[in-house]
Amino acid sequence: MIHKDLTLEEIARQYPAALEVLKRFGLDCLDCQLAAIGSLEHCAEFHELDIEQLLRELNAAVAKG
C-alpha cells in the first residue's frame, strides 16, 4: 500500500502500476532531487495537490495491477 511518507523513487520502484497516476498528477519528475528524498506528501504540497485523492488513485491503480 502506498502511503504519504514514501518517496516518489520508492513508489516508482515498488509499484510500477502507479507511474501513470503520478504522471497524470504532474509528478513524473523522477529525475528531480526530491524524488529520492522528499515524501509523497511533501511533493503533493509543493504541487498543491490533494494528497488524499492522490493516495486513493495511486492505491487503486496498484490494486488493479
DSSP file (Angstrom, degrees, kcal/mol; ACC not computed):
  #  RESIDUE AA STRUCTURE BP1 BP2  ACC     N-H-->O    O-->H-N    N-H-->O    O-->H-N    TCO  KAPPA ALPHA  PHI   PSI    X-CA   Y-CA   Z-CA
    1    1 A M              0   0    0      0, 0.0     2,-0.4     0, 0.0    58,-0.0   0.000 360.0 360.0 360.0 135.7    0.0    0.0    0.0
    2    2 A I        -     0   0    0     53,-0.2     2,-0.3     2,-0.0    57,-0.1  -0.670 360.0-177.9 -83.7 134.3    1.2    3.4   -0.9
    3    3 A H    >   -     0   0    0     -2,-0.4     3,-1.6    56,-0.0    37,-0.3  -0.869  40.5-101.5-130.9 167.5    1.3    6.0    1.9
    4    4 A K  T 3  S+     0   0    0     -2,-0.3    37,-2.4     1,-0.3    36,-0.4   0.626 112.8  62.6 -66.4 -15.7    2.2    9.6    2.2
    5    5 A D  T 3  S+     0   0    0     34,-0.2    -1,-0.3    35,-0.2     2,-0.1   0.569  80.6  99.2 -89.6  -8.2    5.7    9.0    3.7
    6    6 A L  S <  S-     0   0    0     -3,-1.6    34,-2.5    33,-0.1    35,-0.2  -0.431  73.6-122.8 -72.8 151.8    7.1    7.1    0.7
    7    7 A T  B  >  -A   39   0A   0     32,-0.2     4,-2.3    29,-0.1    32,-0.2  -0.518  22.4-112.4 -86.5 163.3    9.3    8.9   -1.7
    8    8 A L  H  > S+     0   0    0     30,-0.7     4,-2.7    26,-0.3     5,-0.2   0.886 119.8  55.0 -61.3 -37.7    8.5    9.1   -5.4
    9    9 A E  H  > S+     0   0    0     26,-2.9     4,-2.2     2,-0.2    -1,-0.2   0.917 108.0  47.6 -62.7 -43.8   11.5    7.0   -6.1
   10   10 A E  H  > S+     0   0    0     25,-0.4     4,-2.8     2,-0.2     5,-0.3   0.909 112.4  49.8 -63.2 -41.9   10.3    4.3   -3.7
   11   11 A I  H  X S+     0   0    0     -4,-2.3     4,-2.8     1,-0.2     7,-0.3   0.940 111.6  47.7 -62.9 -47.3    6.8    4.3   -5.3
   12   12 A A  H  < S+     0   0    0     -4,-2.7    -1,-0.2     1,-0.2    -2,-0.2   0.890 116.5  44.0 -61.4 -40.2    8.2    4.0   -8.8
   13   13 A R  H  < S+     0   0    0     -4,-2.2    -2,-0.2    -5,-0.2    -1,-0.2   0.910 123.8  33.0 -72.1 -43.4   10.5    1.2   -7.8
   14   14 A Q  H  < S+     0   0    0     -4,-2.8    -2,-0.2     1,-0.2    -3,-0.2   0.756 128.2  33.2 -87.4 -26.2    8.0   -0.8   -5.7
   15   15 A Y    ><  +     0   0    0     -4,-2.8     3,-2.4    -5,-0.3     4,-0.3  -0.622  57.3 170.9-134.4  74.0    4.7    0.0   -7.6
   16   16 A P  G >  S+     0   0    0      0, 0.0     3,-1.5     0, 0.0     4,-0.4   0.785  77.7  68.0 -57.0 -27.5    5.2    0.4  -11.3
   17   17 A A  G 3  S+     0   0    0      1,-0.3     4,-0.4     2,-0.1     3,-0.4   0.694  92.1  62.7 -65.2 -16.8    1.5    0.5  -11.8
   18   18 A A  G <> S+     0   0    0     -3,-2.4     4,-2.4    -7,-0.3     3,-0.3   0.614  78.2  86.6 -83.1 -12.8    1.4    3.8  -10.0
   19   19 A L  H <> S+     0   0    0     -3,-1.5     4,-2.4    -4,-0.3    -1,-0.2   0.873  85.5  53.0 -59.0 -40.0    3.6    5.6  -12.6
   20   20 A E  H  > S+     0   0    0     -3,-0.4     4,-2.3    -4,-0.4    -1,-0.2   0.895 110.0  48.5 -63.4 -39.5    0.6    6.5  -14.8
   21   21 A V  H  > S+     0   0    0     -4,-0.4     4,-1.9    -3,-0.3     6,-0.2   0.929 110.2  51.0 -66.5 -44.9   -1.2    8.1  -11.9
   22   22 A L  H  <>S+     0   0    0     -4,-2.4     5,-3.5     1,-0.2     4,-0.2   0.919 111.4  48.9 -57.2 -43.3    1.9   10.1  -10.9
   23   23 A K  H ><5S+     0   0    0     -4,-2.4     3,-1.6     4,-0.2     5,-0.3   0.920 108.1  53.1 -62.8 -44.4    2.2   11.3  -14.4
   24   24 A R  H 3<5S+     0   0    0     -4,-2.3    -1,-0.2     1,-0.3    -2,-0.2   0.829 110.2  48.4 -61.4 -32.5   -1.4   12.3  -14.6
   25   25 A F  T 3<5S-     0   0    0     -4,-1.9    -1,-0.3    -5,-0.1    -2,-0.2   0.398 121.7-107.1 -88.2   2.4   -0.9   14.4  -11.4
   26   26 A G  T < 5S+     0   0    0     -3,-1.6    -3,-0.2    -4,-0.2    -2,-0.1   0.699  87.7 119.4  81.4  19.3    2.2   16.0  -12.8
   27   27 A L      < +     0   0    0     -5,-3.5    -4,-0.2    -6,-0.2    -3,-0.1  -0.225  27.3 115.6-109.8  42.1    4.6   14.1  -10.5
   28   28 A D        +     0   0    0     -5,-0.3     2,-1.0    -6,-0.2     3,-0.2   0.000  37.7 114.9 -96.9  28.7    6.6   12.3  -13.2
   29   29 A C    >   +     0   0    0      1,-0.2     3,-1.7    -7,-0.1     6,-0.3  -0.432  26.3 149.1 -96.1  57.8    9.7   14.2  -12.2
   30   30 A L  T 3   +     0   0    0     -2,-1.0    -1,-0.2     1,-0.3    -2,-0.0   0.636  67.8  59.8 -71.3 -13.1   11.6   11.1  -11.1
   31   31 A D  T 3  S+     0   0    0     -3,-0.2    -1,-0.3     4,-0.1     2,-0.1   0.464  83.3 107.4 -91.1  -0.9   14.9   12.6  -12.0
   32   32 A C  S X  S-     0   0    0     -3,-1.7     3,-1.2     1,-0.1     4,-0.5  -0.463  80.8-121.5 -72.6 146.8   14.3   15.5   -9.6
   33   33 A Q  T >> S+     0   0    0      1,-0.3     3,-1.3     2,-0.2     4,-0.8   0.871 111.7  58.3 -55.6 -39.6   16.4   15.5   -6.4
   34   34 A L  H 3> S+     0   0    0      1,-0.3     4,-3.0     2,-0.2   -26,-0.3   0.722  87.6  75.3 -68.3 -20.2   13.3   15.5   -4.3
   35   35 A A  H <4 S+     0   0    0     -3,-1.2   -26,-2.9    -6,-0.3   -25,-0.4   0.825 103.1  39.7 -59.9 -30.4   12.1   12.2   -5.9
   36   36 A A  H <4 S+     0   0    0     -3,-1.3    -1,-0.2    -4,-0.5    -2,-0.2   0.721 133.3  19.0 -91.1 -23.9   14.7   10.4   -3.8
   37   37 A I  H  < S+     0   0    0     -4,-0.8     2,-0.3     2,-0.1    -2,-0.2   0.668 101.7  86.0-122.5 -23.2   14.4   12.3   -0.5
   38   38 A G  S  < S-     0   0    0     -4,-3.0   -30,-0.7    -5,-0.2     2,-0.0  -0.630  73.6-122.2 -86.9 139.9   11.0   14.1   -0.4
   39   39 A S  B  >  -A    7   0A   0     -2,-0.3     4,-2.4   -32,-0.2   -32,-0.2  -0.305  23.6-111.9 -72.4 161.1    7.9   12.3    0.7
   40   40 A L  H  > S+     0   0    0    -34,-2.5     4,-2.7   -36,-0.4     5,-0.2   0.894 120.7  55.5 -57.5 -40.3    4.8   12.0   -1.4
   41   41 A E  H  > S+     0   0    0    -37,-2.4     4,-2.5     2,-0.2    -1,-0.2   0.922 107.5  48.0 -60.3 -44.7    3.1   14.3    1.0
   42   42 A H  H  > S+     0   0    0    -38,-0.3     4,-2.7     2,-0.2    -2,-0.2   0.925 112.5  48.5 -62.3 -45.0    5.8   17.0    0.5
   43   43 A C  H  X S+     0   0    0     -4,-2.4     4,-2.0     2,-0.2    -2,-0.2   0.901 111.3  50.4 -62.9 -40.8    5.6   16.6   -3.3
   44   44 A A  H  <>S+     0   0    0     -4,-2.7     5,-3.1     2,-0.2     4,-0.2   0.920 111.7  47.5 -63.8 -43.7    1.8   16.9   -3.2
   45   45 A E  H ><5S+     0   0    0     -4,-2.5     3,-1.3     3,-0.2    -2,-0.2   0.924 110.3  52.4 -62.5 -43.8    2.0   20.0   -1.0
   46   46 A F  H 3<5S+     0   0    0     -4,-2.7    -1,-0.2     1,-0.3    -2,-0.2   0.880 115.6  40.4 -59.8 -39.0    4.6   21.6   -3.3
   47   47 A H  T 3<5S-     0   0    0     -4,-2.0    -1,-0.3    -5,-0.2    -2,-0.2   0.309 113.8-118.2 -93.8   8.1    2.4   21.0   -6.4
   48   48 A E  T < 5 +     0   0    0     -3,-1.3     2,-0.3    -4,-0.2    -3,-0.2   0.908  60.7 154.0  56.3  47.9   -0.7   22.0   -4.5
   49   49 A L      < -     0   0    0     -5,-3.1     2,-0.9    -6,-0.1    -1,-0.2  -0.738  54.5-107.6-105.3 154.1   -2.4   18.6   -4.9
   50   50 A D     >  -     0   0    0     -2,-0.3     4,-2.4     1,-0.2     5,-0.2  -0.726  28.9-160.5 -79.2 108.1   -5.0   16.9   -2.8
   51   51 A I  H  > S+     0   0    0     -2,-0.9     4,-2.7     1,-0.2     5,-0.2   0.846  87.2  54.0 -63.2 -35.7   -2.9   14.1   -1.0
   52   52 A E  H  > S+     0   0    0      2,-0.2     4,-2.2     1,-0.2    -1,-0.2   0.920 111.0  44.8 -67.0 -43.0   -6.0   12.1   -0.1
   53   53 A Q  H  > S+     0   0    0      2,-0.2     4,-2.4     1,-0.2     5,-0.2   0.918 113.5  51.4 -64.7 -43.1   -7.2   12.0   -3.7
   54   54 A L  H  X S+     0   0    0     -4,-2.4     4,-2.6     1,-0.2    -2,-0.2   0.930 110.6  47.7 -59.6 -47.1   -3.7   11.2   -4.9
   55   55 A L  H  X S+     0   0    0     -4,-2.7     4,-2.7     2,-0.2     5,-0.3   0.902 110.6  52.3 -62.1 -41.9   -3.4    8.3   -2.4
   56   56 A R  H  X S+     0   0    0     -4,-2.2     4,-2.0     1,-0.2    -2,-0.2   0.940 113.6  43.1 -58.6 -47.7   -6.8    6.9   -3.4
   57   57 A E  H  X S+     0   0    0     -4,-2.4     4,-2.1     2,-0.2    -2,-0.2   0.878 113.8  50.7 -70.5 -37.7   -5.9    6.9   -7.1
   58   58 A L  H  X S+     0   0    0     -4,-2.6     4,-2.1    -5,-0.2    -2,-0.2   0.948 113.5  44.7 -63.2 -48.1   -2.4    5.5   -6.5
   59   59 A N  H  X S+     0   0    0     -4,-2.7     4,-2.2     1,-0.2    -2,-0.2   0.833 111.2  53.6 -68.7 -31.9   -3.6    2.6   -4.4
   60   60 A A  H  X S+     0   0    0     -4,-2.0     4,-1.8    -5,-0.3    -1,-0.2   0.906 109.5  48.8 -66.3 -40.9   -6.5    1.9   -6.8
   61   61 A A  H  X S+     0   0    0     -4,-2.1     4,-1.2     1,-0.2    -2,-0.2   0.902 112.1  48.4 -64.5 -41.0   -4.0    1.6   -9.7
   62   62 A V  H  < S+     0   0    0     -4,-2.1    -1,-0.2     1,-0.2    -2,-0.2   0.891 108.8  53.7 -66.4 -39.8   -1.8   -0.7   -7.6
   63   63 A A  H  < S+     0   0    0     -4,-2.2    -1,-0.2     1,-0.2    -2,-0.2   0.862 108.4  49.8 -63.7 -35.4   -4.7   -2.9   -6.7
   64   64 A K  H  <        0   0    0     -4,-1.8    -1,-0.2    -5,-0.1    -2,-0.2   0.775 360.0 360.0 -73.1 -25.6   -5.6   -3.3  -10.3
   65   65 A G     <        0   0    0     -4,-1.2    -3,-0.2    -5,-0.2    -2,-0.1   0.434 360.0 360.0  93.3 360.0   -2.1   -4.2  -11.1
